[in-house]
Amino acid sequence: MPVRPLSETTFALCLFFVALVPLAVAGIALVNTGLGRSHSAAHAMLASICVFAVATGAYFICGFAWQGFIGGPARSVVLAGKDWNWLGREPFFLLRMESYTTSASLTALLQMFSVGLAALIPLGASLDRWKLSASCASTVLLAGWIYPLFAHWMWAGGWLAQLGVNYGLGQGFVDAGGASSIHVVGGLTALAVVCILGSRTGKYSEEGIPTAIPGHSTVFVLLGCFLSLLGWLGLNSAGAILFTGAAPERMVLIATNTILAAGAALLAAVLITRARFGRPDVSLSANGWVAGLVSGSAACAFIAPAAAVLIGLVAGALVTYSVEWAEARFGIDDPGGSISVHAIGGIWGVLAVGLFASFPAPVLNTAAASGTTPLGDTGQWLAQLVGIATLLGFVLPLSYGLNLALNRVLPYRVAMEGERQGLDLFELGAGAYPEFVTHTEDLTQLRKRPS
């Protein structure tokens, strides 16, 4: 399959959008840190930088080789007379980088940022109890194998993208901005890690009732929301150009839909928490904002603005209730709301493609690359369901199994003393706020003494 060339103008525009993506990484890092406790704030930020570095390194070594790009060499198998592409066949260490076409080189660069963003998602769910070394080791699994495998299936002409050509299911599995490959994969990895780590000490009473452990900085959280918006504008726009063949003229629509989905989700979370609790909840409202960004990513280039608003409203409502359900009913201690925001929000966004998207010519993904005739949008919702089933039925068990095996070799959870003392002092030897007193059991006892 030939690679669709990019004009010089489109290349420059796409490179600009790719350069915005690190702002999404910074935004999520700030959100995670702000929702954690003050005595582990420096650890959370350092872990964010470290896992980003490890993710890009693992992707450089072997991740891009497994993922590849549309039109690149790949391994395939013939089933029922159909050719199914299942794995990339690029050399390790990006050895052919200098010979890549402009679209292929941009794909490699965008994916290095994207896999780094995906690697930050499990950190939010495992705040205050995940060892730095273990989080880096787990990231190798995510960036070196789990992420590239699914990304190849949907973004590099793999079998999910071929569902349209081989089975007539609309355009095949479609995801312009990475709601599935980045956010659902990262969110399901977060779920796997949390199941292995268990809840924070003191989170649940002896009766199993969850105790509120507020984040230490809502300012960090809200600043992270603003930075994330800028990063998502770049991620959605660059992804739509490189992976779905969207014309540069659609960038205004993509930006509009991204902003509307985030804003609608935020307002939905604000209104719901105000109605339920009497006042808006800052952390849930911020999670609603990010959930709107996540859920609006998949269909951002192919929906009307009104549909983006609806997608955002549903995402904001979903995250508001799912955070509570996960904590109270299933015993999942997720301080950053990562599972609800990224996994559930991403799944809703992927499903929304089948419900609201309308695709212009040329057809997307492999059909666009091979020049085949468009098949129409019939069955698009079924193609999206196949992708969701693959995420839940294959990616989640794979992530859980690999992390469980790694936990046997390199225990994930810090010692009890580390949780009590805080990861800043326990693992780094210094706190994030040396001039301020952080909350400890000793301080609480001192404050109870009469003057």
C-alpha positions as CSV (number, residue, x, y, z in Angstrom):
1,M,0.0,0.0,0.0
2,P,1.5,3.4,-1.0
3,V,1.9,6.1,1.6
4,R,-0.2,9.2,1.0
5,P,2.2,12.1,0.5
6,L,2.0,15.3,2.4
7,S,2.5,18.7,0.8
8,E,5.1,21.1,2.3
9,T,2.3,23.2,3.8
10,T,0.6,20.2,5.3
11,F,3.9,18.9,6.7
12,A,4.7,22.2,8.4
13,L,1.2,22.5,9.8
14,C,1.3,18.9,11.1
15,L,4.8,19.4,12.6
16,F,3.4,22.4,14.5
17,F,0.5,20.3,15.8
18,V,2.9,17.6,16.9
19,A,5.0,20.2,18.8
20,L,1.9,21.0,20.9
21,V,1.5,17.4,22.2
22,P,4.0,17.6,25.0
23,L,1.7,20.2,26.6
24,A,-0.8,17.4,27.1
25,V,1.9,15.4,28.8
26,A,2.7,18.3,31.2
27,G,-1.0,18.8,31.8
28,I,-1.7,15.3,32.8
29,A,1.4,15.2,35.0
30,L,0.2,18.3,36.9
31,V,-3.3,16.9,37.2
32,N,-1.9,13.6,38.7
33,T,0.4,15.5,41.1
34,G,-2.3,17.9,42.3
35,L,-4.7,15.0,43.1
36,G,-2.0,13.2,45.1
37,R,-0.8,14.1,48.6
38,S,1.7,16.8,49.3
39,H,4.3,14.5,50.8
40,S,4.5,12.6,47.5
41,A,4.3,15.6,45.1
42,A,7.9,15.6,44.0
43,H,7.8,11.9,43.5
44,A,4.8,12.2,41.3
45,M,6.4,14.8,39.1
46,L,9.7,13.0,38.9
47,A,7.9,9.7,38.1
48,S,6.1,11.5,35.3
49,I,9.3,12.7,33.7
50,C,11.0,9.3,34.2
51,V,8.2,7.2,32.7
52,F,8.0,9.6,29.8
53,A,11.7,9.2,29.2
54,V,11.5,5.4,29.6
55,A,8.5,5.2,27.3
56,T,10.2,7.2,24.5
57,G,13.3,5.0,24.9
58,A,11.4,1.7,24.8
59,Y,9.4,2.9,21.8
60,F,12.7,3.9,20.1
61,I,14.2,0.5,20.7
62,C,11.4,-1.7,19.6
63,G,8.0,-0.1,19.9
64,F,8.0,1.6,16.5
65,A,9.3,-1.5,14.9
66,W,6.2,-3.4,16.1
67,Q,3.8,-0.6,15.2
68,G,5.1,0.7,11.9
69,F,3.0,3.0,9.7
70,I,0.5,2.8,6.9
71,G,2.3,1.6,3.8
72,G,5.3,0.2,5.7
73,P,6.4,-3.4,5.8
74,A,4.3,-5.7,8.0
75,R,3.6,-9.3,8.9
76,S,0.3,-10.6,7.8
77,V,-1.7,-13.8,7.7
78,V,-4.3,-15.1,5.2
79,L,-7.6,-16.2,6.8
80,A,-10.7,-17.1,4.8
81,G,-9.1,-15.8,1.7
82,K,-8.5,-12.4,3.3
83,D,-5.1,-10.8,4.1
84,W,-4.9,-9.6,7.7
85,N,-2.1,-7.4,8.8
86,W,-1.2,-8.0,12.5
87,L,2.3,-6.7,13.2
88,G,4.8,-4.1,11.9
89,R,8.2,-5.2,10.5
90,E,10.4,-2.1,10.8
91,P,14.0,-2.4,12.1
92,F,14.7,-1.7,15.7
93,F,16.3,1.6,16.9
94,L,14.6,3.6,14.1
95,L,17.4,2.6,11.8
96,R,15.5,3.6,8.7
97,M,14.4,7.0,10.0
98,E,16.4,8.9,7.5
99,S,14.8,7.1,4.6
100,Y,11.2,7.5,5.9
101,T,8.7,9.7,3.9
102,T,7.5,12.8,5.6
103,S,4.3,11.2,6.9
104,A,6.2,8.2,8.3
105,S,8.8,10.4,10.1
106,L,6.0,12.5,11.6
107,T,4.2,9.4,12.6
108,A,7.2,8.2,14.5
109,L,7.6,11.6,16.3
110,L,4.0,11.9,17.2
111,Q,3.9,8.3,18.5
112,M,6.9,8.9,20.8
113,F,4.9,11.7,22.4
114,S,1.7,9.7,22.4
115,V,3.2,6.6,24.1
116,G,4.7,8.9,26.7
117,L,1.3,10.4,27.4
118,A,-0.2,6.9,27.7
119,A,2.5,5.9,30.2
120,L,1.5,8.8,32.5
121,I,-2.1,7.5,32.9
122,P,-1.3,4.6,35.3
123,L,0.6,7.0,37.5
124,G,-2.6,8.9,38.3
125,A,-4.3,5.7,39.5
126,S,-1.4,4.5,41.6
127,L,-0.4,7.7,43.4
128,D,1.3,7.6,46.8
129,R,2.1,3.9,46.7
130,W,3.9,2.9,43.5
131,K,7.7,2.6,43.5
132,L,9.6,4.7,41.0
133,S,11.6,1.8,39.8
134,A,8.5,-0.4,39.3
135,S,6.6,2.3,37.4
136,C,9.6,2.7,35.0
137,A,9.8,-1.1,34.5
138,S,6.1,-1.3,33.9
139,T,6.4,1.4,31.3
140,V,8.8,-0.7,29.3
141,L,6.0,-3.3,28.9
142,L,3.5,-0.6,27.9
143,A,5.6,1.3,25.5
144,G,7.6,-1.6,24.1
145,W,4.8,-4.1,23.4
146,I,1.2,-3.4,24.6
147,Y,0.8,0.1,23.0
148,P,2.6,-0.6,19.7
149,L,0.6,-3.8,19.2
150,F,-2.8,-2.2,19.4
151,A,-1.6,1.0,17.6
152,H,-0.5,-1.1,14.7
153,W,-3.9,-2.8,14.4
154,M,-5.8,0.6,14.2
155,W,-3.3,3.2,12.9
156,A,-0.8,1.3,10.7
157,G,-3.2,-0.6,8.5
158,G,-3.6,-3.5,10.9
159,W,-6.5,-5.9,11.0
160,L,-8.9,-3.5,12.9
161,A,-8.4,-0.9,10.2
162,Q,-9.0,-3.6,7.6
163,L,-12.5,-4.4,8.9
164,G,-13.9,-2.1,6.3
165,V,-12.1,-3.5,3.3
166,N,-12.3,-7.1,4.4
167,Y,-15.7,-7.3,5.9
168,G,-17.5,-4.1,4.8
169,L,-17.8,-2.7,8.3
170,G,-17.9,1.0,7.4
171,Q,-14.4,2.5,7.3
172,G,-12.9,-0.1,9.6
173,F,-12.0,0.8,13.2
174,V,-11.6,4.6,13.3
175,D,-9.9,6.7,16.0
176,A,-8.5,10.0,14.9
177,G,-6.9,11.3,18.1
178,G,-6.1,8.2,20.1
179,A,-9.0,7.7,22.5
180,S,-8.4,4.0,22.3
181,S,-4.7,3.4,21.6
182,I,-3.5,6.1,24.1
183,H,-6.3,6.5,26.7
184,V,-8.1,3.2,26.9
185,V,-4.8,1.3,26.7
186,G,-3.4,3.6,29.4
187,G,-6.5,3.4,31.5
188,L,-6.8,-0.4,31.3
189,T,-3.1,-0.6,32.3
190,A,-3.9,1.7,35.2
191,L,-6.7,-0.7,36.2
192,A,-4.3,-3.7,36.0
193,V,-1.7,-1.9,38.1
194,V,-4.2,-0.8,40.8
195,C,-5.6,-4.4,41.1
196,I,-2.0,-5.5,41.8
197,L,-1.1,-2.6,44.2
198,G,-4.3,-2.5,46.2
199,S,-5.7,0.6,47.9
200,R,-3.7,3.1,49.9
201,T,-3.4,2.5,53.6
202,G,-6.3,4.2,55.4
203,K,-8.4,4.6,52.3
204,Y,-11.0,2.0,53.5
205,S,-12.4,1.5,57.0
206,E,-12.7,-2.0,58.5
207,E,-16.3,-2.0,57.2
208,G,-15.0,-1.3,53.7
209,I,-16.3,2.3,53.6
210,P,-14.0,4.6,51.6
211,T,-12.4,7.6,53.3
212,A,-11.9,10.8,51.4
213,I,-8.2,11.6,50.9
214,P,-8.2,15.0,49.1
215,G,-5.6,16.1,46.6
216,H,-3.2,18.7,47.9
217,S,-3.3,21.3,45.1
218,T,-6.4,22.1,43.0
219,V,-4.3,24.9,41.4
220,F,-2.0,22.2,39.9
221,V,-5.1,20.3,38.7
222,L,-6.8,23.2,37.0
223,L,-3.5,24.5,35.4
224,G,-3.1,21.0,34.1
225,C,-6.5,21.2,32.5
226,F,-5.6,24.3,30.6
227,L,-2.3,22.8,29.4
228,S,-4.0,19.6,28.4
229,L,-6.4,21.5,26.1
230,L,-3.5,22.9,24.1
231,G,-1.9,19.5,23.9
232,W,-5.1,17.9,22.7
233,L,-5.6,20.4,20.0
234,G,-2.2,19.3,18.6
235,L,-2.8,15.6,19.2
236,N,-6.2,15.5,17.6
237,S,-5.2,17.6,14.6
238,A,-2.0,15.8,13.9
239,G,-3.6,12.4,14.4
240,A,-6.4,13.2,12.0
241,I,-4.0,14.2,9.3
242,L,-1.6,11.3,9.6
243,F,-4.0,8.4,10.5
244,T,-7.3,9.3,8.8
245,G,-6.3,11.4,5.8
246,A,-8.2,14.4,7.1
247,A,-7.6,17.5,5.0
248,P,-5.9,20.5,6.7
249,E,-9.2,22.5,6.1
250,R,-10.8,20.3,8.8
251,M,-8.4,21.6,11.5
252,V,-10.8,24.4,12.5
253,L,-13.6,21.8,12.9
254,I,-11.3,19.6,15.0
255,A,-10.3,22.4,17.3
256,T,-13.9,23.5,17.7
257,N,-15.1,20.0,18.5
258,T,-12.2,19.5,21.0
259,I,-13.0,22.6,22.9
260,L,-16.7,22.0,22.9
261,A,-16.4,18.4,24.1
262,A,-14.1,19.5,27.0
263,G,-16.3,22.4,28.0
264,A,-19.5,20.4,27.9
265,A,-18.0,17.6,30.0
266,L,-16.8,20.2,32.6
267,L,-20.1,21.8,32.9
268,A,-21.9,18.5,33.2
269,A,-19.6,17.5,36.0
270,V,-20.0,20.9,37.7
271,L,-23.8,20.8,37.5
272,I,-24.1,17.2,38.7
273,T,-21.8,17.6,41.7
274,R,-23.5,20.8,42.6
275,A,-26.9,19.1,42.5
276,R,-25.7,16.1,44.5
277,F,-23.3,17.7,47.0
278,G,-24.6,21.3,47.2
279,R,-21.3,22.7,45.8
280,P,-19.3,21.9,42.7
281,D,-16.5,19.4,43.3
282,V,-13.2,20.7,41.8
283,S,-11.5,17.4,41.3
284,L,-14.5,15.7,39.7
285,S,-15.1,18.8,37.5
286,A,-11.5,18.7,36.4
287,N,-11.8,15.0,35.7
288,G,-14.8,15.8,33.6
289,W,-12.8,18.3,31.5
290,V,-10.1,15.7,30.7
291,A,-12.8,13.1,30.1
292,G,-14.3,15.4,27.5
293,L,-11.0,15.8,25.8
294,V,-10.5,12.0,25.8
295,S,-14.0,11.1,24.6
296,G,-14.0,13.8,21.9
297,S,-10.7,12.6,20.4
298,A,-11.8,9.6,18.4
299,A,-14.5,11.3,16.2
300,C,-13.1,14.9,16.4
301,A,-12.7,15.2,12.6
302,F,-15.9,13.6,11.5
303,I,-18.7,15.0,13.7
304,A,-20.7,18.2,13.8
305,P,-20.1,20.6,16.8
306,A,-23.5,19.7,18.2
307,A,-22.5,16.0,18.4
308,A,-19.2,17.1,20.2
309,V,-21.3,18.8,22.8
310,L,-23.4,15.7,23.3
311,I,-20.3,13.5,23.6
312,G,-18.9,15.8,26.2
313,L,-22.0,16.0,28.3
314,V,-22.2,12.2,28.4
315,A,-18.5,11.9,29.3
316,G,-18.8,14.4,32.1
317,A,-21.8,12.5,33.6
318,L,-20.0,9.2,33.2
319,V,-16.9,10.2,34.9
320,T,-18.8,11.8,37.8
321,Y,-20.6,8.6,38.7
322,S,-17.9,6.1,37.6
323,V,-15.3,7.5,40.0
324,E,-17.8,6.9,42.9
325,W,-18.8,3.5,41.7
326,A,-15.2,2.3,41.2
327,E,-14.3,3.5,44.7
328,A,-17.4,2.5,46.7
329,R,-18.7,-0.6,44.9
330,F,-15.5,-2.2,43.5
331,G,-12.9,-1.1,46.0
332,I,-10.7,0.5,43.3
333,D,-8.6,3.3,44.9
334,D,-7.8,5.6,41.9
335,P,-6.8,9.0,43.3
336,G,-6.4,10.6,39.9
337,G,-9.6,9.2,38.4
338,S,-7.4,7.7,35.6
339,I,-9.5,4.6,35.0
340,S,-12.8,6.6,34.8
341,V,-11.4,9.4,32.8
342,H,-9.2,7.6,30.3
343,A,-10.6,4.0,30.1
344,I,-14.3,4.7,30.4
345,G,-14.1,8.1,28.7
346,G,-12.1,6.6,25.9
347,I,-14.5,3.7,25.3
348,W,-17.4,6.1,25.1
349,G,-15.5,8.2,22.6
350,V,-14.7,5.2,20.4
351,L,-18.4,4.1,20.5
352,A,-19.4,7.7,19.6
353,V,-17.6,7.3,16.3
354,G,-20.1,4.7,15.3
355,L,-23.1,6.7,16.5
356,F,-22.3,10.2,15.2
357,A,-19.4,10.2,12.7
358,S,-20.0,11.0,9.0
359,F,-17.0,10.3,6.8
360,P,-16.1,12.3,3.6
361,A,-14.2,10.8,0.7
362,P,-11.5,9.6,0.5
363,V,-12.1,6.6,2.7
364,L,-9.9,6.3,5.7
365,N,-7.0,4.1,6.9
366,T,-6.0,1.3,4.7
367,A,-8.5,2.0,2.0
368,A,-7.2,5.5,1.7
369,A,-3.7,4.3,1.4
370,S,-4.4,1.6,-1.2
371,G,-6.8,3.7,-3.3
372,T,-9.7,1.3,-3.0
373,T,-13.3,2.3,-3.5
374,P,-15.1,3.7,-0.4
375,L,-17.5,1.3,1.2
376,G,-19.7,3.8,3.0
377,D,-20.5,4.1,6.7
378,T,-22.7,1.0,7.0
379,G,-21.6,-1.2,10.0
380,Q,-19.3,1.5,11.4
381,W,-20.7,1.0,14.9
382,L,-19.9,-2.8,14.7
383,A,-16.3,-2.0,13.7
384,Q,-16.1,0.2,16.8
385,L,-17.5,-2.5,19.0
386,V,-14.9,-5.0,17.7
387,G,-12.2,-2.6,18.7
388,I,-13.7,-2.2,22.2
389,A,-14.0,-5.9,22.6
390,T,-10.3,-6.3,21.6
391,L,-9.3,-3.7,24.2
392,L,-11.3,-5.4,27.0
393,G,-10.8,-9.0,25.9
394,F,-7.2,-8.9,24.9
395,V,-5.3,-5.7,25.9
396,L,-6.6,-5.7,29.5
397,P,-5.7,-9.4,30.2
398,L,-2.4,-8.9,28.5
399,S,-1.5,-5.9,30.5
400,Y,-2.6,-7.5,33.8
401,G,-0.7,-10.7,33.1
402,L,2.5,-8.9,32.2
403,N,2.4,-6.6,35.1
404,L,1.5,-9.4,37.5
405,A,4.5,-11.3,36.3
406,L,6.8,-8.3,36.7
407,N,5.4,-7.7,40.2
408,R,6.7,-11.1,41.2
409,V,10.2,-10.1,40.2
410,L,10.1,-6.4,41.1
411,P,7.5,-5.7,43.8
412,Y,5.4,-2.7,42.9
413,R,4.3,-1.4,46.2
414,V,6.4,0.7,48.6
415,A,6.8,-0.5,52.2
416,M,4.3,0.6,54.8
417,E,6.8,3.1,56.2
418,G,7.1,4.7,52.8
419,E,3.4,5.4,52.6
420,R,3.3,6.9,56.1
421,Q,6.4,9.0,55.6
422,G,5.6,10.0,52.0
423,L,7.3,8.9,48.8
424,D,9.3,12.2,48.6
425,L,11.3,11.4,51.7
426,F,11.2,7.7,51.5
427,E,12.4,7.3,47.9
428,L,13.9,10.7,47.1
429,G,15.2,11.9,50.4
430,A,13.7,15.4,50.2
431,G,10.2,16.8,50.1
432,A,8.5,18.9,47.4
433,Y,7.8,21.7,50.0
434,P,10.7,21.9,52.4
435,E,9.6,25.3,53.8
436,F,6.1,24.0,54.7
437,V,4.9,21.4,57.1
438,T,3.2,18.5,55.4
439,H,0.5,16.4,57.0
440,T,1.8,13.6,59.2
441,E,0.5,11.6,62.1
442,D,3.0,13.3,64.4
443,L,1.8,16.7,63.4
444,T,-1.8,15.7,64.0
445,Q,-1.0,14.6,67.5
446,L,0.9,17.8,68.2
447,R,-2.0,19.9,67.1
448,K,-4.3,18.1,69.5
449,R,-2.2,19.0,72.6
450,P,-3.5,22.0,74.6
451,S,-1.3,25.1,74.5
